């Protein structure tokens, strides 16, 4: 499914807010040539009040982005809090009327030929898009195990969102789309289940919600962390442990999770139905409580939302 997006008018570029068209870089940019960048994908949801955009776990995202920058030896004049403020300012400037997707990223701007990390400078830019569901959440996803393996931590760190690592994701996604699946499940070099091409994975077997550990070469997913916290609160038995491929085929429920995919239940894996091929009770419960939180219907988790109010003047 092609995701519907609409680019918003303003971006943050080289230290200031500028019209999106003016945010341009050289074709020789190091990050473009060698993938020496890192990015975040963040959602902002329109609150049930119709006035506020709730940016979901913004400080967690800015923290992870700056950590990815640290892996790249980036030196940037931001803390997680000051970067969050910059992002919130950009959102307010764009005055969105519905759900949004934010793409802050760090990149090495030098026009220089050697693939290295130091002496190239560091920049941070942000753009904003209007965005609805990335996957169709009304139906189950067809998943397929990819024959590519997840890039291991000692080749390129999966725990951070490094631009170059996404060539691995693109190979994985390409293969399973070719086979007619919606999304991939990828194994790591040890042959254990890692994650999707752009999302983490949970299975439910014998009533236990299970997800692979971070050391299985997966991204330190913020939605994954959210779900583990929700499972704890809701009293859903859960564990974090390595998962074998064949457990996928015996699971009663399975779902992908991530900022883009949100909570997307899996109907089949490699053509084998998961459970009875319908959304299962645990997946449903997690999905419902997730959307209650992001839409501002659960005050107990207001701490996960960074609210940005629509400026009153834009409606005039
Ligand atoms: N794994 C990969 C490879 C991803 O690209 C994403 C999307 N950011 C995720 C997992 C999910 O992470 P998060 O919940 O932080 O969006």
Boltz pocket constraint, residues with backbone or C-beta under 6 A from the ligand:
constraints:
  - pocket:
      binder: B
      contacts: [[A, 41], [A, 169], [A, 195], [A, 196], [A, 197], [A, 198], [A, 199], [A, 200], [A, 218], [A, 219], [A, 220], [A, 221], [A, 222], [A, 223], [A, 224], [A, 257], [A, 258], [A, 259], [A, 260]]
      max_distance: 6.0
